[in-house]
Amino acid sequence: MQVTNPATGEVLAELKADTPESLAATYELARAFQPVWAERPIAERIEAIRKFRAHVLYRYDELASILTSETGKPITQSRNELNGLIPRLDWFLDHVEATVDDDVALLDDGSGLEEVISHEPLGVVANISAWNYPYFVGSNVFVPALLTGNAVLYKPSELAALTGQAIAEMLWGSGVPEEVFGLVLGDGAIGAALVDLPVDGVFFTGSYATGKAIATAAAGRMIPVQLELGGKDPVYVCDDVDISAAAASLADGAFYNAGQSCCSVERIYVHRSIADAFVDEFVANVDAFVVGDPAEDATYVGPLTRPSQLDVLDAQVADAVAKGATVRTGGGRVEGTSGPWFAPTVLTGVTSDMAVMRDESFGPIIGIQAVAGDDEALDLMNDTEYGLTAGVYAADEPRATELLDRVDTGSVYWNCCDRVSPRLPWSGRGHSGIGSTLSRSGILAFTRPKAWHLRQP
Ligand code: NAD
């Protein structure tokens, strides 16, 4: 299995991919050791994740370079991902104990009856991960899973395998036994083989197509299958905003990590009365982004991690232009590059029958559509099979919250976008997935409740 730098084409490493046989052996060890791990006091598991946190800080620069070299993520954004990981770890460390403590539902008040809820680990869980934010999407699963006493079979994306390997090394070096955190390397075929093992839960982050295949493969086994999938996240810009601030914020939300975020802004609707001014400001922001070598601190947009996505973006531009859209900036490959660089692209005059406004782009491209008012914006925002996030930029809070109340997504944003918080559940609706990570829900997801009915003799 080769790991390649998308910016240079250089082969960074040759790794030994798992086979169905090696995978089965990893699974057997996890199955055997999980009860031992679960019986350890929770304080020991918390201590192990605390040490993992220390390893991340100790290897910070090296980890950021690895992530940039294998995904093409600009180096400042790789550092940001590690910076964001620390408060997530802290949130889990601070809240896991209280979340999984037994709940006394009915206190024995002299009747002799008590009712208690305890939280038991699921057992051995599969954690199949995307490449775009490997520290975030991985730790959302393996951290609470390990803390609550599960064994984890972790399959990083084949496009972020070196980061996956580093994560495993750091966990093993922190007191999580290798048997309890099994590293599974390989592509989609080994991911499918992992889902076919008799695991007790599948926690997946990736595309809708793969999520659907996983849900289908696991159907009938009566195990939790949690899916964090793609999005076509809309934002509506009302006519009362600070145009310059909204344009700057949304350009960042659409083009950060070259638009390769599940919650990237993928569609913008803007009130017709400010549309021209907004588009001018937006394009000025986009044109100011430094596109180039992801290893350079100044770079804001690097190459695409998955080179084949270039064809998807080319097709979206061609489809939009054929149907009457205007390319305001970008529109194709970055001049002078032979690698997977797509120029930050802004399309106007778009309509909802264009692929760029319907299908996940997952790249540095955005369509901006002028709308007559709030009702049209709301209809268009909800006109999608996805349901991850939606945002409204408005000075008037009640106007924004009333719209957001009627939007069918797991997260809603007022005057912000492309944002995830460990304190809040991260969940998609429709083709964006099932279940939640983060928040207390994202800890309990790795446990099964047991209801205790206790009557004194
Ligand atoms: P992907 O679906 O191609 O791959 C994800 C993982 O699944 C990889 O590890 C891959 O090897 C594995 N896989 C592929 N086929 C499989 C199969 N049949 N069975 C089991 N595993 C299989 O997705 P990707 O390209 O890595 O990630 C991009 C997608 O992830 C985008 O759609 C993005 O929106 C989504 N995403 C969602 C979230 C979220 O929180 N909702 C976060 C990050 C990324």
Residues whose N, C-alpha, C, O or C-beta is under 5 A from the ligand:
A	BS01	NAD	I128 S129 A130 W131 V137 K155 P156 S157 E158 G186 D187 G188 G191 A192 T205 G206 S207 Y208 T210 A213 E228 L229 G230 G231 S261 C262 S432
